[in-house]
Amino acid sequence: MKIHLMSRNVFLDLTSLQAREYSAIRQAEADSERFGVGATSEAQTLFDALSNTLPVRWDKTVIVVMNEVHVSSPYLPESVSGRGLLQPMNV
């Protein structure tokens, strides 16, 4: 059985396609920056929790909060350093 297919002129808006591609690449890059390379799963969980309310980014395995506070491995309160931190009170 032969089927006759009618050829149709198909037009693609290359500018629109390139804009979508550019947007998808930028989004993928932004998404990849949310994952710490070499960081533990606990560190990633902490990063994800902080990112819900604060601007955070990775600097290798260090979590940088608001470009001022650094949280290093083992990601405990004692591992936090940076400007403007309140000093713990000795009671």
Secondary structure, DSSP 4 states (H G I P E B T S, - for coil): ---PPPP------HHHHHHHHHHHHHHHHHHHTTS-TT--HHHHHHHHHHHTTS-EEEETTEEEETTTEEE-TT-SGGGEEETTPPPPP--
